[in-house]
Amino acid sequence: DKDVLVNSGSLLEVLTFNGGADNDVLINSGSQLDVLDFNGDAGSDTLWNRVDGTNITLLDFHGDAGSDTLINDAAGVITLSFDGGADADLLQNSGSVTDLTFLGGADADILRN
């Protein structure tokens, strides 16, 4: 089944999300996180870091198989690491990131910055 996590908490050291085989979703509005670690597994997975999700030291996204999407609308993300895995993946950054790493996969992947 689809896993969904909505976080609005702040001042967390580490937030880890491990999805399953279906289409998993994490919506983050929490700020001041040391690490936001998203592991989607198979399926079309989505992480949306909303405009309130500011001051994140490391936003780490691993999608695996499926068309995976990371949308970052927040400012103050120090390091954003995106590994979409197989299939057509999308990283859309409308916020501010100091260090961005984008690893697509075997298919047509898109980075919008």
Residue pairs with C-beta under 8 A, 6 or more apart in sequence:
1 20
1 22
2 22
2 23
2 24
2 25
3 17
3 19
3 20
3 22
3 24
3 25
4 24
4 25
4 26
4 27
5 17
5 25
5 26
5 27
6 26
6 27
6 29
7 15
7 26
7 27
7 28
7 29
7 30
8 29
8 30
8 52
9 30
10 30
10 31
10 32
10 33
11 32
12 30
12 32
12 33
12 34
13 33
13 34
13 35
14 33
14 34
14 35
14 37
15 28
15 30
15 33
15 35
15 36
15 37
16 35
16 37
16 39
17 24
17 26
17 37
17 38
17 39
17 47
18 39
18 41
19 38
19 39
19 40
19 41
19 43
19 45
20 41
20 43
21 41
21 42
21 43
22 42
22 43
23 43
23 44
23 45
23 46
23 66
24 40
24 41
24 43
24 45
24 46
25 45
25 46
25 47
25 48
26 38
26 46
26 47
26 48
27 48
27 50
28 36
28 47
28 48
28 49
28 50
28 53
29 50
29 52
29 53
30 52
30 53
31 52
31 53
31 54
31 55
31 56
31 74
32 54
32 55
32 56
33 53
33 55
33 56
33 57
34 56
34 57
34 58
35 56
35 57
35 58
35 60
36 49
36 53
36 56
36 58
36 59
36 60
37 58
37 60
38 45
38 47
38 59
38 60
38 61
38 62
38 70
39 62
39 64
40 47
40 61
40 62
40 63
40 64
40 66
40 68
41 64
41 65
42 64
42 65
42 66
43 65
43 66
44 66
44 67
44 68
44 69
44 87
45 63
45 64
45 66
45 68
45 69
46 68
46 69
46 70
46 71
47 61
47 69
47 70
47 71
48 70
48 71
48 73
49 56
49 59
49 70
49 71
49 72
49 73
49 74
49 77
49 95
50 73
50 74
51 73
51 74
51 75
51 95
52 74
53 72
53 73
53 74
54 74
54 75
54 76
54 77
55 76
56 74
56 76
56 77
56 78
57 78
57 79
58 78
58 79
58 81
59 72
59 77
59 79
59 80
59 81
60 81
61 68
61 70
61 80
61 81
61 82
61 83
61 84
61 91
62 83
62 85
63 82
63 83
63 84
63 85
63 89
64 85
64 86
65 85
65 86
65 87
66 85
66 86
66 87
67 87
67 88
67 89
67 90
68 84
68 85
68 87
68 89
68 90
69 89
69 90
69 91
69 92
70 80
70 82
70 90
70 91
70 92
71 92
71 94
72 80
72 91
72 92
72 93
72 94
72 95
72 97
73 94
73 95
74 95
75 95
75 96
76 95
76 96
77 95
77 96
77 97
77 98
78 97
78 98
78 99
79 97
79 98
79 99
79 100
79 101
80 91
80 93
80 97
80 99
80 100
80 101
81 101
82 89
82 91
82 100
82 101
82 102
82 103
83 103
84 90
84 91
84 103
84 104
84 105
84 109
85 105
86 105
86 106
86 107
87 105
87 107
88 107
88 108
88 109
88 110
89 104
89 105
89 107
89 109
89 110
90 109
90 110
90 111
90 112
91 102
91 109
91 110
91 111
91 112
92 112
92 113
93 100
93 111
93 112
93 113
100 113
102 109
102 111
104 111
